Amino acid sequence: MTDTPQIPFARPWITDEDRQAVLEVLNGHILTHGPQCKSFEQEFAAFLGGGHCVSVSSCMAALHLSYLHFGIGPGDEVIVPAQTHAATAHAVEWVGATPVFVDCDSRTGNLTASAIESALTSKTKAISVVHFAGIPCDMPPIVDLAQRYNLRIIEDCAIALGASHQGRHVGLFGDAGCFSFYPVKHMTTGEGGMFVSRHEDVSQAVARLRAFGVDRTHTERTVPGMYDVPSLGLNYRMSEIQAALGRSQLRRMSAVLAHRTALFDRYRKLVGELPNVRLIDTDAAECRSSYYCASVVFEGEYAHKRNEAVERLNTAGIGTSIYYPQPVPRMTYYRNKYGFVPANYSRAEHISDHSVALPLGMHVAGGDVDRIVATLERSVTESAGRKGLTR
Ligand SMILES: Cc1ncc(COP(=O)(O)O)c(C=O)c1O
């Protein structure tokens, strides 16, 4: 056993205020269909600086609702980044449309307008944009492209709460924005998510779709229990318990973002001094990253040292993860269904196979970054000559 403090990759930040907020709901009688979700939606829109929000059970639910609402389905193609979570593509698959995977930019891990344009066909109906590692995509040329080709933009902002481009929060560029409150994210509701649209009628329709397709909420019913169902729907609602936790967490988001920014600056400095490793990063002045994680990519003669580094870091009590473990088109389901041509996704593969995501969050202190990077440095310098596995 060692006394050296453990640093998990991520840890939810739960305070006494959070516990109190949840207890107050439990001490009352309204566990769903109540005021907490309504207030959370309004406060989240205020945080984003616009839009109409709909609280949902997960980011995946928000993505699914987006494609359902916009009528995207069989015979349609949707541009999906190869370097993302499976949920981004699954939402497209569940509506029966075809994901067309596009490789990323190697520096940011994001899609670019030119890569998207080269994958468009007459069947393309939408572009799924993911703000990778919290770095906002360069949205103006993507919005311009979507307008020229009459395409919907669905923004997957699961790991980008707090990210903005030219002062506009991500999720407010396209037709829909989808956020995640899974425990390792910037803020959590246990499980949970938020749908946002700049158009009130879209959010109202999505709110009905998320709740069985019923035509009136509990408060809108003149006769209790009386409603009609004019359309198909799902149950993707968030509970009052989750919303109370979300509201309490949201109040601390500026402190969370400030801390993450300071930690990332330290990573940027220290990792910048190491040869053959680089951070997934941007220096574009118009981009404000949400600094979801510090993903370090091993290059050149260090390219195959990722797994040794993971082992060394974990042994030293430093948690790690990989964003994302494989380009989605290489995952078994998608490979079996659509085939996989490695040459088409070489940049996404490089990130998946040669990177490690290092801890970032409120549980990490400034000095921890020095220890993490020193351990990383030792792992690559002391393992010269040995080759690790890539998968
Ligand atoms: C880019 C991206 N999209 C979607 C999701 C799924 O989010 P949720 O678990 O809230 O459905 C994740 C989860 O990490 C993600 O990274």
The ligand as a Gaussian input file, in Angstrom:
#p B3LYP/6-31G(d) Opt

LIG

0 1
 C      -19.997000      12.611000     -27.598000
 C      -20.970000      11.859000     -26.744000
 N      -22.248000      11.781000     -27.124000
 C      -23.177000      11.134000     -26.387000
 C      -22.829000      10.511000     -25.208000
 C      -23.879000       9.768000     -24.423000
 O      -24.304000      10.525000     -23.312000
 P      -25.392000       9.899000     -22.301000
 O      -24.688000       8.891000     -21.476000
 O      -25.900000      11.059000     -21.514000
 O      -26.466000       9.303000     -23.158000
 C      -21.505000      10.567000     -24.759000
 C      -21.105000       9.912000     -23.502000
 O      -20.000000      10.041000     -23.034000
 C      -20.557000      11.247000     -25.544000
 O      -19.267000      11.314000     -25.174000

